[in-house]
Amino acid sequence: MMRTLKTLSLLLLSLAVLVTSVIAYRLAHPDHKSFDTSHEYPDAIATKLDIVTMDKTGNPKSRLQSMRSTHFSLQAITNFIEPRITLFPRTQKQPWHFSAKRGQARHNHQAIELWNNVVIHEPAGNNNAAMTLNTHDLVFYPDKHLSETSWPVTLLRPGVVTHAIGMKAYTKQQRMVLLSDVKTDYTPD
């Protein structure tokens, strides 16, 4: 009897530690969004997804990679874990690379929302320095060649760090507009 009581006490203590650990982890690692999959079962699941879209002349237009994607046809959404998007320009300019921990494509990929450690990177080219932008949440509209966020952003270029609130990136023209509270720190070589 005493042994059963000790075993039961140890089991309850272990369960309490596990529940506390899960709660503490979720509080320490908040993800402001979660995938709403309660309305239907997925109709397609892919791991290590790698899709290249070509233009009419057979050149790569974009590439979508994800560690895991789950598609829900009734909601017309696809959820991504660790999505990476590469946009290949038609000119000799460098491609733009987008990445995040989570993503969701809506309405047949007309809008792709990325969140949780969003990074946009353009490598250095003949006419431009390397550029990296960090933010928490961003929506990319592939057909409009537009990305936008209302979240704080940090833009990094060699010797230059810029902070702002909100941003619009016009990927076809390869230009970016910072929306408000723009502050730049310049460090000469």
N, C-alpha and C positions, 0 to 999 in steps of 0.2 A: 504494500500500500504506500509506504513512504517512498519507495523507489519510483512508483508510478507518478506520485505527486511531484517529485523532483524532475522527472522527465517531462511532465506536462508543463511545469513552470519554466524549464529551459526552452521548450518549444515555443511557449507564449512570449518569452523574452526575445528569442530569435526573430519571431514574427514582428514584434514591436520594433526591433532594430531595423529590419528590412523595410517596413513601412516608413519609418522615420528617414531612412537613407533615401528612399525614392522621393519623398516629399522635399527633402533638403536638396537633392539633385535638381528637381524641377524648379525650385525657387532660385537656385544658383545659376541655372542655364535656361532662362525664359526664352521662349520662341513665340513672338507676338502673334503668330498665326499657326494654325494647325490645319491639316487636311480634313475637310468635311467629307467623309465617305459613308456616312450613316444612311444615306438614301438608297443606295444600290450597291450591288457587287460589281467589281471591275470586270470588263470584258476583255482586257488585254494587260498583261504584265510583262515587262522586258527588263533584263539585267544587262549591264554594260552596253547600253543603247549607243549607237553611233550612226547618225543619219547625215548624209551629205546631199544638199539640194544643188542642182545644176541650173545654169541659165540656158537660154535658147541656143547658145553657141557651144555648149558642152563644158563650159568653165565652171568651177565651183563658185556657188553664190553664198552658201552658208553651211555650217556644220553644227549639229546639235548632238551633244554627248551627255549621258547621264548614267550614274551607277545603277539606278533603278527608276523605271517609269511605270505608272499605273494609270490606265485609261478608263474613264467612266462615260459610256456613250450617252446615257440619258441626260447627264449634266453637261455633256460636251466639254469635259475637262480632262487634262492629263497632269498628274502630279509627278514631280521630279525630285529625286534625291541627288544632291551634288551635280546640278546641271552646269554644263559649259557650252557656250555658244560662241562660234567664230563667224564673223562677217568678212567676206572677201570682197574688197572693192574692185570695181571694173578697171580702175587705173593702176598705176604702179605703186600706189600708196600701200602702207602696211595694213594687215587685217586688224580688226578690233576683236578682242577676246572678252567675253562676259563670263563670270562664274559666281556661284553662290552655294550655300548649303542646301537651300530648298528652292523650289520653283513650281509654278503652275501655269499651264497653257489653257486658255479659254477660247471658246468659239472657233474651233479649228485653227488654233495657233494665231488668231488675229491679235491677241494680247498675251504676252508671257510675263508673268510677275515673278521676280526673283526677290528673295529675302534671306536675311541672316548672313552677314558677311559678304555683301555684294562687292565684286571687284570688276572694274572695266580696265583693260590694259591695251595700249597701243604701243608696239615695239618701235624703237628708233628706226627711222628710214633716212633716205637721202635728203629729204627736205623737212624733217621733223625730229625733235628729241623724243625719247620715250616718255609716255604719260601713263599714270595709274590713278584711278579714281576709286575711292572707297565710300560706301554708304551702307545703310541697313536694308533698304527696300527700294525697288526700282521696277517700273513697268516698261516693257519693250514692245513696240508695235512694229513687227517686221515689214508689213506692207507700206507703212508710212515712213519707214527708216527713222523712227523716233524712239528715244528712251527718255523717261522722265521720273523724277522723284521730288517729293516735298521734304524729305529727310535731310539732316545735315550731311554734307559731303566733304571729303578731303581729297584734293587734287595734288598729285606729286609729279614734278618734273625735275630734272637735274638742277639743283640750286634753288628751287622754288617750291614752297608749300603754300597751298591756298585752301582756306576753309570757307564754306558758304552754307546757306540754307536753301535747298532746292536746286535742281539742275534740269536742263533739257539738252539732250545730245542728238544732233541731226547727223546720223551715221553716214548717209549718202554724201553729204557735203563735208563730212568729217570735221564738224565744228560743234562747240559746246557753249551753252549759255548758263552762267551761274545766276540764280534768281535774286538772292538777297543776303544781307549781312556778310558780304565778301571781304575777307581779310587775307592778305598775302604777305608771307615772309620770304625775302629774297636774300640768299647767301652768295655773294660774289666769290668766284674762284680764287 
